[in-house]
Amino acid sequence: RIFLDVNGDCFQAIVDYLNELAISSEDERTKMPTISDEYKYLLSQYMVLFGLSRLERPAFTDEHSKKAYPVVNRFSKDINEAINEKWESLNTLQDEITSLEKSFVDEHHFIDSFVSGEKKDIIRLNVSGTVMTTNRATLTIVEDSVLAQQFDDTKWTVQGSNNMRGVKEWTAKEVSEWVKNVEGIKQKASKLFKKNEINGLELLALNEFGLEKMGVNRPGTICLLMKAIKQLEKSTQDVSTLIEYSPYCFGKILDYLRLKYVHSKELIDEPRLPTVSNDQKERYEKVVRYYFPGESAEFLLPQKQNACKRKRRDSSSSSSSSSSSSSW
């Protein structure tokens, strides 16, 4: 599996476009992917990122890539023309190969910069009931922010505690230890797991028949183990960090941080600030100022907004000074 840290709606629009392109004939003109106006800019950046934008560098053409090559004229006219034609063909082929090599280098850079990463750095968020998944590097792109400190891997305790490593990777010894700690299960059952060398992957696949084959015959013990295994499986799937703020506002912040991360890898140009609907602007600013206090808020807010905020602060501080002076 490959994890792509992108906006889901934008990526779905791109996938739909590619699927339509795949079933369209060469004569049919496929419409570029569409999305609501608020997310058009974001979509356009992903089109550039994935090499699908019409604004990308031009495709190879003879006129664009002609190079000087030796012109042969020492033989008869027919032979000269034949040799020169071959030279031109070889020149064209060389340009195509150079272009393919550059594309390969670009793709390699893209994979190394954007697609690679460790499983532990994929962070699942529960934003007031809306699930969002992102990369740790995205959340920590603004180093001094509250958000970066919250997900700093030097302080991060591991999302979901020991489950992050993956129950599927447990050894037979770890499974046996887990069975020992299941409430109501006797040590004899734990020994049966150890004897049969049941690892984590096998543990999650166990059913009543499997437990009986191992030697667990008591109905009550089977029921307790099946319940515990189901709870264990669910706990590994439902692990997420709670963010108790507006999904709309946090989603806007996350989309922008994603673009900033991609920009830091020199895969796209400097992104512009998020487009926020008028009825959400005040709430958005509050969430931004919580996660990016002080000057770091300027990273995500328009300059005018910051100027107004500073003016209000200065004005408030002047009033307070003035009233202090008068009291003296």
FIKE-905479 format. One line per field, with one value per residue (C-alpha): x, y, z; residue in one letter; chain. Coordinates in steps of 0.2 Angstrom, whole numbers, m for minus. Example, Ala and Ser with C-alpha at 12.3 -4.5 7.8 and 13.67 -1.06 7.14 Angstrom:
# residues 2
u <- c(62;68) .
v <- c(m22;m5) .
w <- c(39;36) .
rest <- c(A;S) .
kette <- c(A;A) .
//
This chain:
# residues 328
u <- c(0;5;0;m3;m5;m17;m35;m47;m60;m47;m38;m55;m58;m41;m45;m62;m54;m40;m54;m64;m48;m44;m61;m61;m56;m42;m55;m65;m60;m60;m65;m52;m57;m69;m73;m81;m74;m67;m56;m51;m34;m30;m35;m24;m9;m12;m13;4;11;5;11;m6;m7;m8;4;17;33;29;30;43;42;54;53;57;72;81;100;114;121;134;127;134;137;152;142;129;113;103;116;118;99;98;113;106;89;97;106;90;81;95;95;76;78;92;81;67;78;85;67;63;78;73;56;63;74;59;48;62;63;44;43;58;51;32;27;41;40;37;21;23;22;5;m6;m25;m35;m53;m58;m74;m81;m73;m58;m43;m26;m10;9;18;30;14;9;26;31;29;42;37;19;8;3;21;24;9;15;34;41;53;38;25;21;15;m3;m13;1;9;m4;5;19;4;m3;0;19;17;28;22;29;20;3;5;9;m7;m18;m11;m18;m36;m48;m55;m43;m32;m14;m17;m24;m9;2;m8;m5;13;14;5;17;2;9;0;m7;m14;m21;m32;m38;m43;m61;m70;m64;m46;m46;m54;m40;m27;m35;m46;m62;m71;m85;m83;m65;m68;m81;m70;m55;m66;m73;m55;m48;m62;m59;m40;m43;m55;m43;m29;m41;m49;m34;m34;m30;m44;m45;m60;m61;m71;m68;m70;m57;m45;m46;m42;m26;m21;m24;m12;1;1;5;18;26;26;33;47;52;52;38;27;28;24;6;m6;m16;m32;m49;m61;m80;m85;m96;m81;m68;m69;m69;m55;m44;m47;m42;m26;m21;m23;m12;0;1;10;19;17;m1;5;10;m9;m18;m19;m8;m23;m30;m14;m12;m29;m26;m9;m18;m31;m18;m8;m23;m28;m11;m11;m27;m22;m6;m15;m27;m13;m4;m20;m22;m5) .
v <- c(0;18;32;49;64;74;80;66;75;82;66;57;71;66;48;50;60;47;33;43;46;28;23;38;37;48;59;62;77;73;87;91;86;98;102;116;134;134;119;123;130;115;104;113;111;92;92;100;88;72;79;81;100;107;121;108;109;105;88;83;91;91;110;112;100;102;101;104;88;85;87;75;82;72;58;58;67;51;45;62;63;45;48;65;57;44;58;67;51;47;65;64;47;54;68;57;46;61;67;49;49;66;60;45;56;67;52;45;62;63;45;49;66;63;44;37;36;25;18;25;43;41;50;46;61;61;80;81;65;68;56;63;55;64;62;68;79;89;92;98;109;124;120;131;129;120;108;103;101;90;78;80;62;65;68;57;42;32;34;20;14;m3;m6;5;m8;m19;m34;m43;m42;m50;m65;m81;m75;m58;m67;m79;m64;m55;m71;m71;m54;m57;m56;m73;m83;m96;m99;m116;m107;m96;m111;m119;m103;m104;m123;m120;m105;m93;m77;m60;m63;m80;m73;m61;m75;m87;m93;m106;m121;m115;m113;m131;m138;m130;m139;m125;m135;m125;m115;m101;m99;m99;m85;m74;m77;m73;m57;m51;m55;m45;m30;m31;m31;m16;m6;m8;m1;13;22;40;57;68;86;95;109;113;99;113;125;111;104;120;121;103;106;121;112;98;110;118;102;97;115;112;97;108;99;114;133;142;139;154;155;145;151;151;155;171;163;153;166;171;153;149;163;157;139;146;157;142;131;145;158;174;178;160;164;175;159;155;172;186;201;212;201;201;220;223;211;220;237;231;224;240;251;240;241;260;262;252;262;278;272;266;284;293;282;287) .
w <- c(0;m3;7;m1;10;m1;0;m3;m13;m25;m27;m31;m44;m52;m51;m60;m73;m76;m77;m90;m100;m100;m108;m120;m138;m145;m154;m138;m128;m109;m98;m85;m67;m58;m40;m30;m33;m15;m19;m37;m33;m22;m36;m48;m37;m36;m55;m56;m42;m52;m68;m76;m78;m95;m88;m86;m96;m115;m122;m134;m151;m166;m166;m148;m147;m163;m161;m173;m181;m195;m212;m225;m243;m249;m258;m271;m268;m264;m252;m243;m241;m234;m221;m216;m213;m202;m192;m190;m184;m172;m165;m162;m154;m142;m137;m133;m122;m113;m110;m103;m92;m85;m82;m73;m62;m58;m54;m43;m34;m32;m24;m12;m7;m6;m6;5;24;39;45;62;54;47;59;60;67;74;70;80;72;55;51;43;40;37;38;54;43;37;55;60;45;56;69;83;82;95;82;78;97;99;85;88;87;101;113;104;115;100;94;101;113;109;95;83;81;75;83;67;71;88;92;100;116;115;111;126;137;131;134;152;155;147;162;167;157;166;164;156;141;139;139;125;114;118;114;97;93;89;82;81;63;68;84;74;62;76;77;89;78;79;98;100;88;100;115;122;125;139;131;143;140;121;122;133;121;106;114;119;101;93;105;101;82;84;95;82;68;78;85;82;90;95;88;95;83;67;54;40;48;53;36;28;39;35;16;17;27;14;0;11;14;m5;m8;4;m7;m22;m31;m33;m32;m16;m12;m8;8;10;3;18;16;24;37;44;43;62;68;56;63;81;76;67;82;94;84;78;92;90;74;68;64;49;41;38;39;26;30;32;45;55;53;60;75;79;78;90;102;101;104;119;126;124;133;147;148;148;162;172;170;175;191;196) .
rest <- c(R;I;F;L;D;V;N;G;D;C;F;Q;A;I;V;D;Y;L;N;E;L;A;I;S;S;E;D;E;R;T;K;M;P;T;I;S;D;E;Y;K;Y;L;L;S;Q;Y;M;V;L;F;G;L;S;R;L;E;R;P;A;F;T;D;E;H;S;K;K;A;Y;P;V;V;N;R;F;S;K;D;I;N;E;A;I;N;E;K;W;E;S;L;N;T;L;Q;D;E;I;T;S;L;E;K;S;F;V;D;E;H;H;F;I;D;S;F;V;S;G;E;K;K;D;I;I;R;L;N;V;S;G;T;V;M;T;T;N;R;A;T;L;T;I;V;E;D;S;V;L;A;Q;Q;F;D;D;T;K;W;T;V;Q;G;S;N;N;M;R;G;V;K;E;W;T;A;K;E;V;S;E;W;V;K;N;V;E;G;I;K;Q;K;A;S;K;L;F;K;K;N;E;I;N;G;L;E;L;L;A;L;N;E;F;G;L;E;K;M;G;V;N;R;P;G;T;I;C;L;L;M;K;A;I;K;Q;L;E;K;S;T;Q;D;V;S;T;L;I;E;Y;S;P;Y;C;F;G;K;I;L;D;Y;L;R;L;K;Y;V;H;S;K;E;L;I;D;E;P;R;L;P;T;V;S;N;D;Q;K;E;R;Y;E;K;V;V;R;Y;Y;F;P;G;E;S;A;E;F;L;L;P;Q;K;Q;N;A;C;K;R;K;R;R;D;S;S;S;S;S;S;S;S;S;S;S;S;S;W) .
kette <- c(A;A;A;A;A;A;A;A;A;A;A;A;A;A;A;A;A;A;A;A;A;A;A;A;A;A;A;A;A;A;A;A;A;A;A;A;A;A;A;A;A;A;A;A;A;A;A;A;A;A;A;A;A;A;A;A;A;A;A;A;A;A;A;A;A;A;A;A;A;A;A;A;A;A;A;A;A;A;A;A;A;A;A;A;A;A;A;A;A;A;A;A;A;A;A;A;A;A;A;A;A;A;A;A;A;A;A;A;A;A;A;A;A;A;A;A;A;A;A;A;A;A;A;A;A;A;A;A;A;A;A;A;A;A;A;A;A;A;A;A;A;A;A;A;A;A;A;A;A;A;A;A;A;A;A;A;A;A;A;A;A;A;A;A;A;A;A;A;A;A;A;A;A;A;A;A;A;A;A;A;A;A;A;A;A;A;A;A;A;A;A;A;A;A;A;A;A;A;A;A;A;A;A;A;A;A;A;A;A;A;A;A;A;A;A;A;A;A;A;A;A;A;A;A;A;A;A;A;A;A;A;A;A;A;A;A;A;A;A;A;A;A;A;A;A;A;A;A;A;A;A;A;A;A;A;A;A;A;A;A;A;A;A;A;A;A;A;A;A;A;A;A;A;A;A;A;A;A;A;A;A;A;A;A;A;A;A;A;A;A;A;A;A;A;A;A;A;A;A;A;A;A;A;A;A;A;A;A;A;A;A;A;A;A;A;A;A;A;A;A;A;A;A;A;A;A;A;A) .
//
